[in-house]
Amino acid sequence: MGIVSSIASQPYPQEHRRGTSGKLIAIMLLIVMVAIQASTILPQGHNLAREPYRSQERRAARKAWVDNPSPATKAIFEEEQRRVRRYVYHRDAVRFASWMPVILVLDGLAIYCFWNYRKIRILHLRSRTASEEPVECLECHAIIPIGESRCSHCGWTFNT
C-alpha cells in the first residue's frame, strides 16, 4: 500500500519532473544572468555637471547666465544642457546596442552547454561501459557494475 500511495501522490513520473525542473532552472538562470548583465550596461543616472563633453562651453554659458541673467543667456545655457543630454543618451544607447548581442550570445552558449551537459556525460558513460570499466550513476552516485546499464540502487539508466 505504501508504494501505491507514493506513486499516486506524484502527478508525473520521476523522469518527467527531473527534466522539467532542469529546464526551469536553466530558464531562471538565463533571466537572472541577462538582468544582471544588462544592468551593467543600461543607462545610469548621470551628473551632467561632471560630464567632460563640452564642459568648457557649458561652464561659460552658465557663468554668462549667472553674471547676466537674461532670457538669451538662459536659452544658451539650456541649449548646452540639451546637447550634453543628447550626447550622453546617444553614447549609452550605442553602448547598450553593442554589448547586448554579445551578452545574449554568451548566455545562449552557457544555457546550451547547461542543457547538453547531461547528454555529453551520458555519451561518455556509454563509451566507458563499452570499454568494460565501472561507471558512477549520475543520479545517486552509486557504482554501476561492469556490463550493466541500469543502477541497481535507484534504477537510473543512460540507455534511452
ABEGO torsion letter per residue (X at the ends): XAAAAAAAABABBAAAAAAAAAAAAAAAAAAAAAAAAAAAABBBBBBAAABABGAAAAAAAAAAAAABBBAAAAAAAAAAAAAAAAAAAAAAAAAAAAAAAAAAAAAAAAAAAAAAAAAAAAAAAAAAAAAGBBBBBAAAGBBBBBGBABBAAAGBBABX
